Amino acid sequence: RELRFPLLRQRRMGIRDGWILTFPVFAAALACLAVFVKVALVRYVLLGLMSIFVAFGVFEAYLCLGERAQEDSHMRSVPIEELRKEKNRPDLQEHQSNITYNDPVLGYRPKPMRVQTATRVLYDDTVVYDAIYSTLDSGWRITPQHPDAEHAVVMFGCSYVFGYGLNDEETLPYKLGVKLGENYQVYNLSFSGYGSHHMLAQIQDDMLAEIAKRHKTLSVFFLTIDGHEFRSAGFSTWDKRGPWYELENGQVVHKGRFTDRHNAVFRALNRFLRNSLAYQSLTEARQDDRKKYAELHLAIINQADQDLRQRYGTKLVTILWPRAEFFDALKKKGSPILDLLPHFPDYGQGDKYTIPHDGHPNPLATEIAAEAVAGYVRQSVE
């Protein structure tokens, strides 16, 4: 099927590519100032700053050109009426460039009652995915609705649980709801870019209270992947207003938002430079600090488990996506863990379980994971 994406060509000189020009413009401005300044020391300072901006411009160009092969876009130049007929979805809504809104607790969360397309293509117009995302009035992604179900299953996580690049019925929580049947209501409380800190903030803000009242039993799962430790430490460029937790004397303490860690000048500078790939590359977490950040990540998971036991009398089951690291500490504490690696014996060998050119789980992967979780739920509840 041929899809039309002419607007993508207009994006090839978009916000990020604009920084290739921004740094040289600043460099040129500094060079002009240096020409007219008569004080030698000031001139040398301006020329030094100019050299820095030139170096940043070269680095920015290198990073931007490297990223172009994986261009990501949610723009699609097909009229909404045509899309509704093509997909046989009269409820499909006009696309909005941003499907999230600012949330005082989580930093950002999906908008409620949305039904719209999500598309990603490469520069050669190869379609990576072309999916439909639907959200409930709560804002969370749709799952099979069984309001009178006796048992509730809540799933926390990131894009792997939300179903990035997948249609509604292809996501892990949706498939889990189908497998468990009408006596179970599955809730997908995840979203792209979320981490363990978002889960803990939801629990501590009593976002599960109504769910717990509505059903007889409550089962809670958190799916974690390699790299979540950096998110809970606040290194995600998309999550600058996310919930901020720190370890103090061995205790997990909620300190506010990640933006509260810095003064107004730093926040303004971050907002100005946040779309620069060079800036992101220089400010991202170092790989050799992973163990330190993993300690906070594991402590947050452990705190979430404690809070669930105290508030709702249930436990947190941590689902380990294949190749997730640093979880020996949780295993030693006896925390419930569902390791998916045995269910994916050949994981990492090609694109069998991932969306090509993307890396997120494909429908086969969510099918296998949903079966594993369903088996765990049936064994623990029934």
C-alpha positions, 0 to 999 in steps of 0.5 A: 500500500502506497502512503503519501508523505510529501510533508516530510521533505519540508521537515528535513530542515526542521528544528533540529537541523536548524541548529546546524545554522544557529551555531555558525550564525552566532559564530559570525556575529561574534566575529563581526563584533571582534572586528570592531572591538579595539580592546585586545583582550575582549577581541581574543575572548570574542574570537575564542567564543567564536571558535567554540560556536564553530566547533559546536556547529560542526559537531551538530552537523555531524550528529544531525546528518547521522540521525537523518537516516532514522527520521521520525515524523507524525505528519501525514498529508492525507485529509482526515475524511480520506483517512477515515475511509481508508482505515474504516474508522469514522471515529478517527480524529484530526492529528495533533502534533503533540498528543500529551499535555503537561501534568503536575504529577507526572510531567506529561501524560497522554490526552484523553479521548484521542483516536489518531494515527501515529506514523514513522517513515525513513527518508526514502519513504519506507514506512516503519509503522502506521498505527492508530492510538486510542485513549480512554477518558482517563487519557490512558491507552485503550484495553478490552473493557470489562467494567464488572470484572472481579479482578484488576491488572495494572501495567506500568512501563514505557513505550514497550507497554504503551505499544509504540508503533502498534495498533491498539489491539497489538499492544501487550496490555490489550492482548493480555486483556483478551487472554484473561477474559471478561473476569479481568480488567487490564489497565495500561497506565504506561506511556512512551518515555516513562520510567520507574519514577512515573510509576511511583508518582502514580502510586503515591498520588493515589491514582490506583485508588478508584481501580482498587475500589472497583475490583475485588483483587488488584495485580500490579506489574512494572515492565523495565528495560535496559536504560530505565536507570537513566530516566529515573535519574532525570537524564531524559530530554523529554522528561524535564518536568518529571517526578524527581526522586533521590536516595537520602540515607537509604530512603527514596525521597520525593523532591519535586520535579526535575526542573527544581534541581536547577536555577532559573538561568539553567532552566532557560538555557536548557529550554533554549538548547534542548533541541540541539543534538550536540547539547543533548550528547554533551549532557546525557548520562555517562555509561560508566555511572550506570551502577549508581543510577541503577541503585536509585532505579531499583530503590524506586521499584522497591519503594513502589512495592512497599507502598502497594503493600501498605495502601492496597495489600498487593505486591509489585511484580517487576517484568524484566524485558530480555537483556534488562540488567542490575536486578540481582539486588531485587532477586536477593530481596525476594521481590516478585520478578517475571523474567521474560528471557526464557520466553525469548531464547533467540532474542537479539538475533535479528528483527524477529521480535522488533519493528524493523528500523525502530527497535520497539517490540512488534506484535509477535513480541507482545503476543509472547509477553502477554502469554507469559504475564497471563500465565503468571496472573492466572497462577497467582490469582486463581 
